[in-house]
Amino acid sequence: MRKLIIILALFTGLTACTDTAPRGGGDILVLGDSIMAWNGNAAIPDVIANQTGRSVTSRAVPGAQFDNGSTIASAVGFDIQQQFPGGRWNWVVVNGGANDLSADCGCGACGASVNALIGPDSQSGSIPAFLQKLRAQTGAQVMWMGYYAGSGSGSFAGCRDDLVEIESRIATFAANRPGIHFVDSEDVIDRGDRGLFSGDNVHPSARGSAQIGAYLAAEITARENRSQIRAGSL
């Protein structure tokens, strides 16, 4: 009974902090973990909405893994793939993987976990399969957001090398897939600027979320503009 109460309380809290997806889809959908969800109404998806003036639905949940083996946890948002509500979207922005390494291998010997997410060939694994599924089912432009390096010795410091390898493989995968994009938040987060990080040295401060959200918004707009130019020249 105690476990059931905890699960119900968790579900109530999660439904309060994730958006209800419009029936049939919408404009921009965000899936991911706490990097996306941090800072309440000043989180990265909120910044994207403010910067673009577009409708953004976020299903990101703190603590979410990309692959979560628990059916109950997955049902309440702790599996990033299960956050996807279906429907047609113009853009789907995704991040994830750090919590998988933390949970599955303690950010230690994580080679098997890395390969399960995306193989050495950069084509196999659950991440490429999911990104292709999103592209096929939604008709969306799909953008993977890479992590930035933490400031100092945060709880994921030991995952750094493996996350860099995962994202290198995702970037290679995206380069050969029209409509799938890789954007690295590290391009706008200076790990030496302590004001970009919250107190745990891992999550973004409100200013950090603002910089990342503005960067993603600019990338979405720029890529759409380039696509329209190419279409007009045909």
Buried (B, 14 or more C-beta within 10 A) or exposed (E): EEEEEEBEEBBEEBEEBBBEBBEEBBBBBBBBBBBBBBBEEBBBBBBBBBBBEBEBBBBBBBBBBBBBEEEEBBEBBBBBBBBBBEBEBBBBBBBBBBBBBBBBBEBEEBEEBBBBBBBEEBBBBBBBEBBBEBBEBBEBBBBBBBBBBBBEEBEBEBBBEBBBBBBBBBBBBBEEBEBBBBBBBBEBBBBEEEEBBBEEBBBBBBBBBBBBBBBBBBBBEEBBEEEEEEEEEE
